[in-house]
Amino acid sequence: MNSETPLADPSDPSPRGAPDPTNDPVSPASLGARLFQWRDFTPVPLVLIMLVVSDPTALSATLGLALMMMGELIRIYGVAFIGSVSRTRNIETTGQALVTTGPFAIVRNPLYLGNLFLATGFATYSGHPWFVALTLIGFSFQYYCIVKFEESLLIERFGETYKAYMEQVPAWIPSALPDLESWEWPKEIAPAIRSERKTFGAIIALLIVIHLFN
């Protein structure tokens, strides 16, 4: 999603298109609205578990790093098309323009797909298959809710245009990949790489801490 067009009055306690937290607060969309804002902190319990139980082997570390690299490449490709607005945690400033080019023409949630590879990579790095399963369960629940929230937001704002996009482009698994001639590339990649500096730093810091604990 991107942020370019005006929103409704920000004084409105329930921004246009966002689920009212007081209306069915346990629905996936309402839970997703909260998880969307707090998604930087929800992985903390899993990170703490990983620091305690992590016991990487040469194989698990290699596979884990490969998955993390793939996840970060997917994120960079996505950010190059959507811009740094992808880092917003403010419901009022998200979903203001519909991006359907680049990776968004392949899957609807490329940045979250990148996050999936990152999370799975860290879990794999730990060396414990049960921790990989636990991470996937937590990731699936969180992003199922977040995507439900975002879809309700975008349907409210873009109506039939977004519904048609949902019918044409799968949420997570590409139906087909474009050939090299028709593959869309961003005009420039440097801003996306700069935008991902915090992610790079977090990855390196966590890997260092893991090895300090072992």
C-alpha positions, -999 to 999 in steps of 0.1 A, spaced: 0 0 0 11 36 -5 2 70 9 -4 98 -16 -41 108 -16 -60 127 12 -77 109 40 -109 115 59 -109 139 88 -81 126 111 -102 137 141 -126 109 133 -118 83 159 -125 55 134 -107 64 101 -127 57 70 -124 21 60 -107 10 93 -126 -15 115 -141 2 146 -122 -15 175 -153 -13 196 -173 -32 169 -167 -69 172 -132 -64 187 -123 -101 183 -129 -102 145 -98 -108 124 -100 -73 109 -103 -56 142 -74 -77 157 -55 -69 125 -59 -32 130 -41 -35 164 -15 -60 152 -8 -37 122 2 -9 147 22 -32 170 38 -55 145 73 -43 154 69 -57 189 48 -88 184 79 -109 175 96 -101 208 83 -133 226 96 -155 198 129 -137 198 133 -142 235 125 -179 231 150 -182 203 178 -166 224 173 -193 250 169 -224 229 189 -215 198 215 -242 189 225 -236 153 243 -262 132 262 -256 100 232 -268 80 206 -249 99 227 -217 98 233 -220 61 196 -227 53 185 -199 77 208 -173 62 197 -183 26 160 -178 36 168 -145 53 187 -132 22 157 -142 0 133 -124 24 154 -92 23 157 -93 -15 119 -96 -18 115 -67 7 139 -45 -12 121 -52 -45 88 -44 -29 99 -12 -11 114 0 -44 79 2 -58 59 12 -27 84 35 -11 93 40 26 56 45 34 57 7 39 71 14 74 41 33 86 23 20 117 -4 47 115 -38 35 103 -47 70 92 -17 72 68 -18 38 52 -37 25 21 -40 59 4 -30 47 -31 -31 14 -47 2 -1 -60 -2 -29 -85 31 -28 -103 64 -47 -98 60 -74 -71 25 -62 -64 15 -75 -98 27 -110 -88 13 -112 -53 -8 -88 -32 15 -89 -1 51 -91 -13 65 -72 17 48 -97 41 60 -125 19 95 -112 25 88 -110 62 77 -147 60 111 -157 45 129 -136 72 110 -151 101 113 -186 87 150 -180 81 156 -170 117 136 -199 130 155 -223 108 188 -208 119 179 -218 155 183 -255 146 150 -266 161 122 -278 137 96 -272 165 106 -236 167 101 -233 129 66 -246 133 59 -223 163 71 -193 143 50 -202 113 19 -206 135 25 -172 151 32 -155 117 2 -170 100 -22 -158 128 -7 -123 129 -6 -117 91 -40 -134 85 -55 -107 107 -34 -79 93 -43 -88 57 -80 -90 66 -78 -55 81 -59 -41 51 -83 -57 27 -113 -41 44 -95 -8 43 -87 -10 6 -121 -23 -4 -136 7 14 -113 31 -3 -110 16 -38 -142 -5 -41 -145 -25 -73 -110 -16 -84 -94 -34 -55 -119 -63 -57 -109 -68 -93 -72 -67 -82 -79 -93 -56 -94 -116 -83 -65 -111 -106 -35 -113 -82 -31 -140 -55 -24 -130 -19 7 -150 -12 16 -177 -38 22 -165 -74 1 -182 -100 28 -175 -125 61 -156 -127 67 -132 -156 95 -140 -180 127 -119 -180 115 -97 -208 83 -86 -191 97 -85 -155 92 -50 -140 122 -34 -125 122 -2 -104 137 30 -117 161 31 -88 170 7 -60 192 28 -37 163 45 -18 148 10 -10 182 -2 3 185 29 25 150 24 37 159 -12 48 189 -1 69 169 -7 101 160 -42 90 197 -49 81 208 -37 115 182 -57 133 192 -89 115 229 -84 122 223 -75 158 201 -105 164 226 -129 148 254 -115 170 233 -118 202 224 -154 193 260 -163 191 268 -145 223 242 -166 240 257 -198 226 
